[in-house]
Amino acid sequence: MKQLIIEGNKKLTGEIEISGAKNGIVALIPAAILSDEGATLYNVPDISDTKSLLDILELLNCPTKYANEELEIDTKRIENKVIKEELAKKLRASYYFMGALLAKFKYAEIYFPGGCNIGTRPIDFHINGFKKLGADVTIEGNKYIFKANKLKGAKIYLDFASVGATINIMLAAVKAEGKTTISNAAKEPEIVNVASFLNSMGAKITGAGTSEIKIEGVEHLGRGIIDVIPDRIESGTYIIAGALMGENLKVSGIIEEHVESLLSKLKEMGVDMKVEENYVIINKPSEYKPINVKTLVFPGFPTDLGQPISVLLTQANGTSILEETIYENRMGHIKYLQKLGANVRVNDRTAIFMGPSKLKGTEVVATDLRAGAAMVLAGLTATGTTTINEIEHILRGYENIVEKLQNVGASIRIKEDKE
């Protein structure tokens, strides 16, 4: 297995350019199959999740061309096939093919999706939405079968503002007869990005980014075109890196309003930042004030940044609290922070940090994608050598993370199996 080797406690200076959003592209690629004429996507991140979805497109007979962050998808000869378990389990977002294939063919067969082990993350909201649109759902072992004679628009209320359910129902509804209303919809920027993509094909979606989305079904969807939005979680991760070790570190290509909740917390901590519309320049302060962080749905503090910011909380002068409200298994990285020297204890979904803690390099594990990001940040901060195992999690969501950090002064490399 590959490892990341980090020699820590080095200043980060220079510029990091943010890539396209991982949480955007994983929904946009399945959405593309709804087009009868193909699609072009720009600013596509070169991450393993992208490659896994392209493997599914190949299975469905949708040829692709991918180079220089530009992705061409040919959907003219698409075939509806069972999405095999070995493909579906590679990532959570394979479930977006449920909604897209159901809309396109009124039939879909897909094995249960995979992804990071950060909680149960049931897809009940997705399934209930599909049922309200007129689909029958059968579960055979680990496989879901969705079938409908026709899909009809419906009023759908989500008990929880789930991003995945909001997008999946939106995908299923774009070709349903009549109007669909999704109430208590999630508001994340990636949902707006997917709606814009579908509308470029001729879909009629309004209200994306608000708690009520309306979809007027259409029969035909033409060629789609979209720019993938910048990755707000990648932006946040590198901004936190700057708060930990930055010396005029510039993180560029961001959308400020997408990371506002993080920036406001960093200001509260006393971090030195210059914030512009599409970049931030950040310096490590002489001292950090303790803060409390509670993860919430957008526009609240993102659950995906809870683990990365926990590293910063280890350095605050006093007691800081991180409360996770979205997923129940977001604290798997804490034992490795403790191994690195952090003074932190966990009570269910709440972590209490007593700082500042001097972190010292050791061997740790990336238990999931964002836990892996936290281990990278901890390794950059710690003295000595940090070795991170199971780095495949990290490579799922961070494009060229090693090169980007090396370019701003980090001592980080991938150790191959054969070394």
MARDREN-932361 format. One line per 10 residues: number of its first residue (from 1); their letters; for each residue x, y, z of C-alpha. Coordinates in steps of 0.02 Angstrom, whole numbers. Example, Ala and Ser with C-alpha at 12.3 -4.5 7.8 and 13.67 -1.06 7.14 Angstrom:
! residues 2
1 = as = 615/-225/390; 684/-53/357
END
This chain:
! residues 419
1 = mkqliiegnk = 0/0/0; 58/177/-37; 102/294/106; 121/483/123; 283/538/207; 285/714/279; 432/804/360; 336/934/458; 353/1108/532; 399/1194/369
11 = kltgeieisg = 329/1363/316; 206/1362/171; 228/1508/53; 177/1537/-128; 12/1497/-214; -107/1350/-218; -237/1348/-358; -402/1263/-314; -470/1125/-426; -648/1085/-477
21 = akngivalip = -763/1022/-341; -756/836/-300; -933/846/-229; -987/931/-390; -910/819/-522; -975/660/-439; -1154/721/-472; -1121/808/-639; -1054/652/-726; -1210/547/-687
31 = aailsdegat = -1317/698/-734; -1234/703/-905; -1315/539/-960; -1484/627/-958; -1431/722/-1115; -1483/646/-1280; -1341/736/-1369; -1190/728/-1253; -1103/851/-1138; -945/952/-1108
41 = lynvpdisdt = -881/987/-933; -739/1105/-890; -629/1119/-734; -648/932/-702; -535/873/-558; -414/730/-594; -457/624/-442; -494/439/-421; -681/473/-397; -686/549/-571
51 = kslldilell = -600/396/-644; -721/279/-554; -871/369/-630; -792/364/-804; -779/174/-782; -967/170/-754; -995/276/-911; -889/151/-1009; -1001/11/-946; -1153/109/-1006
61 = ncptkyanee = -1075/132/-1180; -1044/319/-1158; -870/353/-1233; -772/494/-1151; -623/605/-1190; -536/681/-1039; -385/796/-1050; -329/963/-976; -478/969/-855; -600/956/-1002
71 = leidtkrien = -719/807/-1013; -820/761/-1168; -958/632/-1143; -1047/549/-1289; -1219/489/-1235; -1295/453/-1406; -1278/263/-1395; -1303/240/-1208; -1357/67/-1150; -1447/34/-986
81 = kvikeelakk = -1348/-98/-893; -1336/-161/-715; -1205/-57/-624; -1096/-194/-551; -1049/-205/-370; -863/-181/-401; -900/-14/-486; -1039/47/-371; -943/16/-211; -794/122/-261
91 = lrasyyfmga = -883/282/-211; -1039/342/-124; -1094/453/-268; -1123/305/-385; -1301/317/-317; -1334/468/-431; -1350/344/-574; -1509/284/-487; -1600/447/-521; -1521/476/-692
101 = llakfkyaei = -1555/302/-762; -1731/300/-689; -1769/465/-778; -1688/409/-940; -1752/230/-954; -1885/214/-817; -1778/70/-754; -1615/56/-656; -1518/-83/-573; -1371/-37/-461
111 = yfpggcnigt = -1281/-114/-315; -1271/-22/-150; -1146/121/-160; -980/127/-66; -880/276/-1; -805/328/165; -860/246/327; -917/405/415; -1091/347/465; -1241/246/410
121 = rpidfhingf = -1295/373/278; -1454/281/227; -1531/320/58; -1710/312/122; -1742/493/72; -1688/454/-108; -1797/298/-117; -1950/384/-43; -1929/524/-170; -1921/400/-315
131 = kklgadvtie = -2076/312/-249; -2173/477/-243; -2125/505/-425; -2205/337/-467; -2062/212/-459; -2070/39/-384; -1916/-6/-283; -1857/-184/-252; -1705/-236/-151; -1623/-402/-195
141 = gnkyifkank = -1482/-433/-72; -1362/-289/-102; -1444/-232/-264; -1578/-100/-294; -1701/-112/-438; -1801/42/-486; -1945/26/-610; -2082/143/-671; -2210/138/-812; -2199/326/-808
151 = lkgakiyldf = -2138/458/-686; -2258/593/-631; -2215/755/-542; -2250/759/-355; -2231/863/-198; -2086/792/-99; -2036/847/76; -1866/795/143; -1860/763/330; -1675/810/322
161 = asvgatinim = -1598/931/197; -1492/795/116; -1378/847/-28; -1379/674/-105; -1568/654/-97; -1598/830/-164; -1488/799/-316; -1549/622/-348; -1733/673/-343; -1693/821/-455
171 = laavkaegkt = -1612/702/-581; -1762/584/-577; -1889/726/-593; -1819/820/-744; -1908/704/-866; -2061/665/-759; -2231/723/-820; -2286/885/-738; -2212/982/-594; -2108/919/-448
181 = tisnaakepe = -2076/1021/-291; -1937/974/-170; -1966/1057/-1; -1833/1070/134; -1707/1045/-6; -1521/1059/31; -1444/1226/-23; -1262/1176/-57; -1174/1261/-205; -1149/1093/-290
191 = ivnvasflns = -1339/1078/-308; -1344/1245/-398; -1203/1184/-512; -1301/1025/-558; -1462/1124/-588; -1368/1245/-702; -1298/1097/-800; -1470/1019/-821; -1545/1187/-871; -1409/1205/-1004
201 = mgakitgagt = -1483/1046/-1081; -1658/1118/-1079; -1722/1064/-908; -1838/1183/-815; -1772/1196/-637; -1796/1346/-525; -1754/1379/-342; -1590/1281/-332; -1491/1352/-186; -1651/1385/-88
211 = seikiegveh = -1754/1268/21; -1884/1243/-116; -1838/1179/-288; -1967/1169/-429; -1944/1058/-581; -2055/1062/-734; -2030/898/-827; -1973/899/-1009; -1968/761/-1140; -1801/801/-1222
221 = lgrgiidvip = -1634/858/-1153; -1506/926/-1275; -1318/953/-1262; -1256/1004/-1090; -1112/1119/-1045; -1047/1172/-874; -896/1235/-778; -870/1134/-619; -868/1256/-472; -709/1271/-367
231 = driesgtyii = -696/1142/-229; -747/1231/-68; -683/1088/41; -514/1086/-45; -513/1276/-28; -550/1260/158; -418/1126/184; -279/1232/109; -340/1388/198; -325/1291/362
241 = agalmgenlk = -150/1237/307; -109/1421/288; -179/1459/461; -65/1323/531; 97/1352/435; 68/1494/310; 186/1636/271; 90/1739/143; 12/1580/74; -107/1624/-67
251 = vsgiieehve = -255/1507/-97; -331/1560/-264; -480/1513/-370; -599/1511/-223; -777/1578/-210; -779/1679/-49; -962/1651/-5; -936/1462/-17; -806/1466/123; -879/1608/226
261 = sllsklkemg = -920/1499/376; -738/1442/387; -666/1617/362; -776/1684/500; -712/1550/621; -531/1587/574; -559/1773/606; -630/1725/776; -469/1630/811; -362/1781/766
271 = vdmkveenyv = -289/1712/604; -207/1843/493; -297/1844/324; -322/1955/174; -483/1900/90; -529/1948/-88; -669/1886/-200; -572/1741/-276; -420/1719/-164; -358/1730/15
281 = iinkpseykp = -182/1766/79; -153/1689/248; -20/1692/383; 7/1589/539; -28/1701/691; 80/1705/848; -67/1637/949; -238/1561/914; -392/1598/1017; -501/1448/1063
291 = invktlvfpg = -668/1430/973; -821/1318/964; -868/1239/797; -1033/1153/756; -1055/1069/587; -1217/1108/496; -1293/1100/323; -1246/1243/204; -1225/1389/235; -1168/1325/406
301 = fptdlgqpis = -996/1255/443; -970/1104/327; -957/930/401; -818/895/276; -709/1029/358; -741/971/538; -597/848/535; -472/967/451; -511/1111/571; -489/994/719
311 = vlltqangts = -301/1002/686; -307/1191/704; -406/1175/866; -261/1075/941; -156/1233/926; -278/1355/1007; -230/1429/1176; -369/1358/1287; -520/1245/1268; -604/1224/1097
321 = ileetiyenr = -754/1115/1056; -799/1030/891; -977/963/878; -1024/853/731; -1211/853/691; -1220/768/520; -1128/600/528; -1101/489/679; -928/422/633; -831/583/603
331 = mghikylqkl = -715/561/752; -613/413/690; -461/524/664; -455/585/845; -356/436/910; -221/478/782; -218/660/835; -193/595/1011; -53/483/949; 29/638/873
341 = ganvrvndrt = 20/723/1044; -147/817/1042; -236/842/1208; -413/799/1154; -554/690/1216; -712/631/1130; -888/618/1198; -999/538/1064; -1000/666/921; -912/804/1018
351 = aifmgpsklk = -723/828/1033; -648/940/1168; -474/1009/1135; -359/1078/1270; -218/1172/1186; -98/1217/1126; -26/1042/1096; 146/1011/1023; 123/881/886; 262/757/849
361 = gtevvatdlr = 270/651/692; 222/468/700; 132/335/596; -54/366/571; -200/307/462; -316/401/345; -479/319/402; -582/415/273; -560/557/149; -574/707/265
371 = agaamvlagl = -488/615/408; -346/592/285; -343/778/251; -334/807/439; -184/689/450; -96/786/310; -125/950/403; -64/871/564; 91/806/477; 128/978/405
381 = tatgtttine = 116/1052/580; 208/918/679; 394/910/709; 482/760/634; 414/631/513; 231/583/493; 187/427/393; 7/413/333; -64/244/283; -219/205/175
391 = iehilrgyen = -193/364/72; -311/302/-65; -447/390/35; -356/556/15; -324/534/-172; -512/509/-198; -544/693/-165; -386/800/-178; -312/829/-350; -121/831/-353
401 = iveklqnvga = -113/860/-165; 71/811/-155; 125/926/-298; 20/1071/-235; 96/1062/-61; 273/1032/-126; 257/1190/-232; 228/1297/-77; 370/1224/26; 302/1066/108
411 = sirikedke = 413/913/121; 287/781/68; 301/631/-47; 213/469/-90; 309/313/-42; 271/176/-166; 245/-6/-116; 411/-60/-189; 517/63/-87
END
